[in-house]
Amino acid sequence: MGQIQKSSLPALAIAAIGVVYGDIGTSPLYALKEVFAPSHGIALTPANIIGVVSMILWTLTIVVSLKYVSLILRADNNGEGGIMAMIALASRAVGRGSKVYPIIIVTGLAGAALFYGDGVITPAISVLSAVEGLDVATPAFRPYVLPITITVITGLYFVQKGGTGKIAVVFGPIMMLWFGVLALLGLYNTSIGDPRIWSAFNPAWAIDFVYRQPLIAFIALGAIVLAVTGAEALYADMGHFGKKPIRLAWFAYVFPALALNYIGQGALLLARPETITNPFFNQVSQAFVLPLVILATAAAVIASQATISGTFSLTKQAIQLGFLPRMTILHTSVKEAGQIYIPFVNWAQYLLVVAAVVGFGSTTAMASAYGISVTGSMMIETIMTFFVIRYGWKYSLILCVAATGAFLFIDILFFAANFLKIVQGGWFPLLLGGMILTMMLTWQRGRNLIRKATEDQAIELKSFLKSLFLAPPARVEGTAVYLNAKSGIVPRALMHNLLHNKVLHERNVFLSVRNMDVPWVPFSNRVTVTPMGNNCFAIEVRYGFKNTVDIPKALKLCETHGLEFDAMQTSYFLSRHSLVSDRSAGMPLWQEQIFGAMLRNASDPAEYLGLPTNRVIELGAQIRI
């Protein structure tokens, strides 16, 4: 999703309901059913039903209302949120020289890796749980649940290339209708069900449930956390809508609707315990099940779309911060820079989602996998928040521990409860997250080794030019732009050009790209031009991790500095690295092989930088790592 034009607070709140709350809004489809799954051994007694619903309501209150809405939304990076914004904010607060800097990077990247796991399971469990309502309508639909689910998911991923801007305008109204239906269903079932369920708002019932059967309650936490899946989206999408609309949407509409629906499902279970097979769809009579399935599927698709778009955005940010290799990024909107499509990510995620649907086969089997990725992400965001408020906001240690310690304790309890389910499916997001984290750390380490090898052999640019022009080579017409990994040193491409072609262009530009740890760098601060004499110039171009890299557009900004570039007279020189194994460099062979494969399969640097392919010259260089 792109940066949404600021409008009225109510309009932004409605838009936020369509994007931010899709995931948490589909949790009533499966959360309560999974708590009372036979494997948890919770008897369907009135005290247990009221106690579980009370735990869900207070989990929503503590985790979403207090932790995310009240605390974490305050930790914005120039108005932006999300795990990458948190990494940049926390790492900048402690400084690169700090001992905790590596801990922040690794912890933050682990959170990002778990988000990728979440991005696989959310479409799978959301769409599958919606389509499973067909089984409630009639058992004859049971054999078609998985095929219909895969068909819906396939269609969702096929439309990504064309962009979702045109259909996104209906997300808000559909989700407004969805939450309205959740609230009405809750009110209806409490009116015909057991009114004792209203006492679930009293936390004493949750406390009593834990006190009476602590082990059972601990195991139940692994499913209760499903009620807050998607809570991290409040923080991730903060830059799109702002804090006030997200908070207004939650307290005025989303939270009341969710609370009423869980209360309604609880009232239904008190009156008819046999409806535990699917308490959500059993809230309506047979005649209304099919329309509710259609609406639930639409809500699940919207929830999945937000996750897919979030995965694209996270990948782009990780690339620009140097944690992933370059990938082909297509822009699906001429108006919204944030609406992007990454083919590799789209189809890799699609295959994993289909594998999860087929492999797990039901929401009950998938719930174990979902819980561990969600609780892991929440726990990491709490840890990162501590570093931000301690080192960035300079709050006292006691206050920081008090502000995050209680939330961390709850997160650890949820994570530990889900950790018991590793064999049942929890291994899936951990394995996926571990693989992605390994790739991120490998790419970062490999790039650092390349940078170090390059700098060790580097020649200072200013002194080189001074000696070069004592006896200058022949000069030819046009402008040569040498892309430089680091400003102030001689680009390898220049050395090779002089060695093999023995000429120098009439005008030479040494351009370096600097990726900043802020979301956006404005045009006014995008470029810096430094004259170096003899019609040579050093240019630094700065991008935030949410900006789109486009070197030709950046060069147009140099007109204010007196530099104009004729596209047909400008050539771009790039250095392409080929790796040579050096066992003394310190990178293990397995990691070196992974890095080499990632480097070979990275997208064309000219494409990533937005360079015209017919004006690019690549010159090779060997690097030992």
N, C-alpha and C positions, 0 to 999 in steps of 0.2 A: 504494500500500500504506500502511496506517496504522501507527501506533506499536504494535508487538507487545508484548503483556504479557510481562514478564520471567519466564522460567522457567529450567529447567536448561540448562546449557551445551550438552550434546549435543542437546537438543531445538531450541535456537536454531540450532545448527550445521546440523541437518537442514533447518530452515526456510530458512536462508540458502542452502543448496544449491539449493532450489527457486526462489528469487527472484534471488539475486545472480549465480549462475553459469550461468544458462540460455544467455546469449549466447556466452560463451567455451566453454561445453560443446558447442555445435553447430558450432564451428569445424572439428573433424576431418572434418565432412561434405565440406568443400571446400578447406581450406587447402593440403594437400599436392598435390592435383590441380592447383591453380592455379599453384603454384610451377613445376611441370613443364609448364605450358601451352606449346604450340608457339611462341607469340610471344616467350617468354623465351629460347629457344634453348639450354636446358640439356640436355645429352646424358644419357641414362639409364645412366650408367656406375656401377659400385659405389662409386667414390670420391665421385662427385657425390651419389648417393642418401644415403650415410652423412653427407656434409658438410652437406647440406640439412637432414636430420633433426636433426643436431647443432645447427645454427643455430636451428631451431625450439625445441628443448629449452632452449637457453641464452637465447633470447629470452623464453621463459616464466619462466625463472629471474630474469633481470635486470629485465625490465619489470614482471612481476607480483609475484614474491616479494620483490625488493629495493625497487623503486620504490614500488609501490602498497601492498603489505602492510606493509613495514617503515617507509617514510617518509611517504607521503601520508596514510595512515590516522591518523597522529598529528596532522594539521592539521584538527582537528574544531572546529566552531563550536557550543559547548555540546552536544556529542555528535552533531551533525548534520554530514553531508557533502554533496557535490554542488557543481556549479559556482557556483550562487547563494550557497551557504554560503561558498564560497571567496572570491567577490567581496566579500561582507559582511565576512569576516574580514580580508582583505588591505586593503580600503579603510579599515576602522576602525583597522587597525594604522598606516597611514601618515598618516591624518587628511585631512580634506577640503581643507585649505590646502596640502597637499604638491603639489609639481610632478609627482610620479608618480601622483597620484590619477586624473587623466583617463586615463592610460595603463592603469591597472589596470581601470578601468570598461570601456574599449573592448576591451581584451584579454579580459576576462572575458566580456563580451557576445558577442564573436566565438566563444569556446568554447561558450557556450550556443547560439548560432546553428548551429554545427556539430553540436551534439547533436541538434537538430531534424532535420538531414540524416541523422544516424545512425539516428534514430527512424523514418525512412522506409525506409532501406535494410535495416535488420535484419530486419523481418518479411518483406520481399521475398526476400532472399537465403537466409534460414534456411528458410522454408517451401519455396521453390523447390528448394533443394539436397536437402531431404528427399524431395520428390516425384519428383525426377529419378532416384531409386533405382528407380522403376518401369521405367525404360528398361533398367536392368541385368537386371531380372527377365525382361523380354521386350520386344524392339523394338516389338511391337504396341501397347504403351502410349504410345509416344513422342508421338503427336498429342494425347494427353489430359493431358500434363504441365502445360501452361499453364492449361487450363480447370480442372483439379483444384486447382492452386495458387490461382487466383483465387477458387474456391469456398470453400476453407479460409479464406483471408484475409477474404473477405466475411462468413463466419459469425463469425469472431473479432471483427470490428468491430461487428457487429450485437448481440452480447451485452454490449457495454461498458455500455450504458445501464442494464441490470439489475444491474450490479455483478458482481464476480468473487469476492466473499468466500466463497460456498458452494463453489466449485470450487477455490479457492486452497489448501484444506487438502490436496489431493492433489498439489500441485505438488512438495512435498518428496519424497514417496515415489516419484513418477514419475521425478524427476531422480536420486534415489538409484539407482533401477533403471537409468537411462540410463548413469550413470557406471560402475556395476558392469558393464554390458554392454561399455562401451568398454574397461575393463580386461581383461575375459575375452577379448574379441576380440584385443586386443594380445598377451596371453599365448599364445593359441592359435596365432596366426600366426607368432610368434617360435619356437614349438616345432616347426612344420612348415616354416618358412622358413629363410632364411640367418642363422645365429647371429652373423655379423660385425656385424649392425646394433647389437648391444649396445655396441659401441665408440663409438657416437654420443654417449654420455654424456661422452666425453672431448672437451673443447673444442678440442683440437688438430685434430680433423677439420674443425670449422667454420673455424678459422684457416687451415688448409691449403686449403680450398675458396676462401676469399677471396684467398689469396696466389696460387693457380694461375690464377684468372680473375677479377680484381677487377671488371671491368666487368659481367660476367655476374652476379656475386654482388651487385653494387649493384642491378642491375635486379631480381634475385630478391627483394631486401628488400621490394619493393612487394607481393609475395604472402606472404612469410613473416610479415609483420605481421598477416595475417588470423588467425594462430594466437592472437593476444592481443586480438581484438575482444571488447569487453565488459569489459575489465579495469577501465575507469572505473566500472563498476557497483559494484565493491567499495567505492569511496569514496562514491558517490551513495547507497547503501543502508545506510551505516554507522549512521544514526540508527534504523533499523528493528530492527537486530539487535545492534549493538555490535561493537567491534573483535575481542574474543576469539573469538566464534563464527565470524566471517568468516575469521579467521586459522586457527582449528582446522579448519574445513571445507576450506580450501585445502590446507594441508600434509598433513592426515591422509587426505583422500579425493580431492578434485578434481584436484590436481596429479599425484599418482601415476597416476590413471586416464587423464588426458590424455597423460602421458608414455608410458605403456604402449601406448596406441592409436597414437600416432605412430610408436613403435618397431615395432609390429606392421605398420602400413602400409608402413614402410620395409623390413621383412623380406619382405613380400609382393612389393614391387617388385624387390628383389634376386633373388628366385626366379622371378618372372613379370613382367617389365617391361611386357608388353602390358596388364596390369591398370591402367595409368596412366589409362585412360579414366574410371575412377571407383574409385580404390583403396579408398575406405571401404566401399562396398557389395560390392566384390569380395572382401572379407575373409570372406564367408560363401558357402556353396553356394547354388545356385539355389533350393532348397526353403526357405531361411531369409531370402531377400531381402525378400519381402512383409511378414512380421512385423517385420523390421528397419525397413522403410519406415514402417510404422504407428507404431512406437516413436519413430523419428526425427522424424516429423511432430508427434507429441505434444510432444516436446522442443522442436521449433522453435516451436510455438504458445506454449509456456510462455516461451521466450526472447522472443518477440514481445510477449507480454502484459506482461512486466516493462518492456520499452521503452515500450509504450503508456502504462502507468501512470506511468512516469518522465516522459513528455512532459506528461501532465496535471499532475503535481506541479510540474515546472519552470515551466509556464505560470502556475499559481497563484502561485508564488513571485515570478515576474517581474511579475505584475500588482500584487502587494502592495508590491514594491520600486519600483514606478513606471516599469517598462520596457515594459509592454504595457498597452493599454486594458482596461477592465473587460469580462469575458465572463461568460456564464451558466455557473455552476458548480453542478452537482447532486451531492448527497451520496448515495452508493449504499449506505451502511451507517449504522445508528443507533449502532453500537458503535465503529467505527473512523473517526475524523474525517478521516484521510488518504485514505480510499477515495472518490474523486471521479470525476465524469464531466463533460467539457467538450464539448458537442455540436459546436461549430464546429471545435475541434481534432481531434476524433475523425474527422469526415467529410472534413475537408481532408487529414488524414494518409492516410486510406483511399484517396482519389482519387490521391494522389501515389504510394502504394505500388502500386496497380494499374497506374498509368502506368509505374512503374519495371519491374514484372514484364513488361508487354507490350512496353515500349520496348526493354529490354535482352534479354529473351527467354531468357537462360541465366545461370547463376552465373558462368561464365567472363567474360561481358560485363559483369556487374554488379560483379565483384571490383575493377575499377579504381576505380569510384565509391566502393565501401565503404572501400577502403584510405585514400583521401585524407581522408575525414571522420574516421576513427578516429585517424590519425596527427596530424591537425591538432588534435583535441581533446586528445590526450595531450601534445603539445608545449605547448599553452596551459596545461594543468594544471601542468606542470613549472615554467613561468615564474611562475605565480601562487604556487606553493609557495615559490619563492625570496623573494617579497615577504613572505609570512607568516613564514618562519623568520628573515628578516633584520630586519624592522620589528616583527613581533609577538613573536617569541621572543627578539629582541635577540642573536642569535648573531653571531659575528664575520663580517666580509665574506669572509675566506678560507675559513672553514668552510662558509658558505652557498654560495659558488661551487663548492667541492669536492663538497658534498652534492647539488647540482642540476646542476652543469655537465656531469658525465659522462652523466647521464640525458638532458639537453637535447641533447647531441651525438648520442646514439643516436636520439632523437626526430626531430632534423633530418635524419639520414640516411634514416630511414624515410619522412619526409614528402617529401624530395627525390626518393626513388625512386618514390613514387606520383605526384609532380608531373609525371613524364614521361608519365603516362597521362591527362593532361587531355583530349586529343582522344578517347581511347577510352571516356570516361565520367566521368573525374574532374571535368569541368565541372559535372556534375549537382549534387553536394552543395555545391560552391563557389557555384554560382548560387543555389541554395536558401538556403544560409547567408548569402550576401550580401544577399539580399532581406530575410531576417528581421532581420539586423543593422541594415540601413537603417531598417526599421520601428521597431526598438527605440530607436535613436538619435534618430529623428525624434519619436517619442512623448515621450521624455525631454526633448528640446529644446523641443518645443511646450508641455509642461507647465511647464517652467521659465519660458518667456516669459509664460504665463498667470499664473503665480504672481507674477512680477515686476510685470506690469501691475496685478494686483490689489493688491499691496503698495504700489505707487506712489500709488494712489488711496485707500489705506486710511485709516481713522480709528481712532484708539486707543480701544478699547472702554471702558476705565474712565472716561476723561474724558467720553466721549459719554454714558454712563449718568448721570453726575453732572449734566450739563447737561439731560438729558432729564427727569429727575425734579424739576427746579426748577419745571417746569410740565407735569406728566405728562399724557399722553393718557388717554382713557377706557380702562378695563381690563375684560376679559371673562373669563369662567370658563375654567378649563382650563390646561394646560401647553403652552407652545410650545417645541419643541426646534429650534434653528437650527443646521444643520450648517455648520461653519466650516472653511475650508481651512487656516487658520492661527489659532492661539489668540492672544487679546489684541487682535484687530481686530474692527471692526463687520462682521457678515455682510451681504452685499448683500441677502439675502432680508429681513432686518429693516428695512433702509432702504426697500425697496419696499413692505413691509407697512405701515409707518407712513405712507408717502406716499399709498398708494391706499386702505387700509382705515381709517387714522387711529385704530387701536386697539392696545392692548398686552394680552397675556394676563396672567392673575393671577400665573402663575409662568413665568419665562423661563430657558431653559437654552441656553447657548452651547457647543456640543459640537464638539470637534476630534478627529480620528482621527490618531494618530501611528504610523506603521509603523516598527518598530525593525529594526535589522540583526542581530537574533538570531532563531533559529528559533521559539522559544516564549516567550511572556510569561505567567507564571502569573496565576491569578485574583487572588492577593494583591497583585499589582502592576499590575492591569489598568486601574483607574480612579483618577483624582485629582479631587476636588471642591473648588472654591474659591468660597466665598460672596462675592457682590459687592454685597450690600445690596438692599433693596426687592424681596426674593423673586426675585432673579436669581442665577444660578450659572454658573460656568465649569467644564466637565467635559472632561478629557482622557482619551481611551480609547487604550490602547496595545496593539498587536498585533505578534507576530513574523511572519516571512514564511511560517511554516507553520501559524499559527493561522487559524481560520475567523472572518471578520468577521461579527458579529451584534450590532447596536446595541441592540435591545430586551433581549437577554440581558445585555449590559454594563450597562445602566441598572438592572437588578435588583441588581447589585453595589453600587449607591449606597445601598441600604437600610442598610448599616453606617455610612454617613455621615449618616443621618437623612433621606434623600430617598427617597420612594416614588412610583412612577409608576403611575397608573391607565391601562391601555391605551386605554380608551374616552374618556378625557379628555385624551389626549396627541396633539398634532399635530406633524408634522415638516415643517420648511420647508427646501427645497433651492433653491440657485441654479443655473440652467441657463445655460451660456455659449453665446453665438452669436458666431462669429469675424467680425471685420471686418479686411480686408487692410490692412496698413500696411507699405509698402515700406521704411520707415526702421527697422523692427524687426530686420532682419538675417537673417530666414529666407528662403531662396530660394523662388521661386514653386512649383517642383516639389515641394519639401519641405512647403511650406505646404498644397498641395493634398492630399498624402498624409496629413498630420496632420488636415486637415479631414475627410477621408473616414473616418479611424480614429475621430475624435471623434463623428461622426454615427452610426457603426455600433457604438459602444461600447454595452454592455448598460445597461439602466436603472439609475441609481445607487441607487434605492430597493431594487431587487432585490439588487444587490451588497451593500448594507449590511444586508440582512435586515429592511427596514422593511415594516410592513403597508401595502399599496398604498392602502387606503381611508383612511389617516390622513396621506397625504403631499400637501403643497402645493408646487408648483414655480413659481418666479418667475424670469423671464428677465433676462439681463444681457448687454450687448455688451462684447466684449473685443477690443482691437486688438493684432494680432501681425504 
